[in-house]
Amino acid sequence: MAHQPNDRTLKAFSVLLSYPTIELQRAAPEIGGVLASETRLTAAARRALRPLVEEIGERDIYALEETYVMLFDRSRSLSLNLFEHVHGESRDRGGAMVDLLETYRAAGFEPATTELPDHLPVLLEFLSTRPAQKASDMLADAAHILAAIGERLAKRESAYAAVFEALVQMSGATADEDAVAEILARPDPSPTDLEEIDKIWEETEVTFGPDPNAGCPQVRDMLAQMDSPTQRRAKTAAE
């Protein structure tokens, strides 16, 4: 049974990044209130979140759904499945996914969704149940991915960009510039370019399954699989 959330801000971000529903629209004022009072964010970051909250609360639901699908479902470069940005559709992603699910379950958290374990709203809901330092540490592990997605959303002038900028801020980390650049160097076609999108999705099918060489993950290194090649090289040199 999942723990009740104790970090309302991370829970609010989890909900904001979920597929739009009427229930989400009704909750927009409350979500806005939570984010407006979050002292871990700068005043500028809190202001930047207002347009998204207002858009979700006031815009036509069908328009919200269409925008969400165009951004996060049809654009692989904006995928909310975080391991997608590191492992693509490789077997490594399957091993990382199993480790992540084990970490959830070890903490008593069972995702009540059909989404994959690395889906950002699922991860944020989990982090909302964790102690603050552990949650920020895990966010820091993914900071380069969050920053890259945020930059791509900003380029599209999407209000969702503010959420990713805020998450990086809450991680307390500075995203590795080389790692961010590595992600941004990958193809980022327009969601309306169906031919180019089809080409990008034509990769080997992901194979999920445990890594026989993997041990039981510790909470702090849960997202170690998310390390960019640059970060891994730096860690190896340090050791």
Protein Blocks (a to p, Z undefined) as FASTA:
>chain_A
ZZddfblklmmmmmmmpccdfklmmmmmmmmmmmmmmmkbcfklmmmmmmmmmmmmmmcf
klmmmmmmmmmmmmmklocblklmmnmpafklmmmmmmmmmmmmmnopacdbfbdfklmk
lmmmmmmmpcfklmmmmmmmmmmmmmmmmmmmmmnopaklmmmmmmmmmnopacdfklmm
mmmmpccddfklmmlmmmmmmccdddedddfkbccddfklmmmmmpcfklmmmmmmmZZ
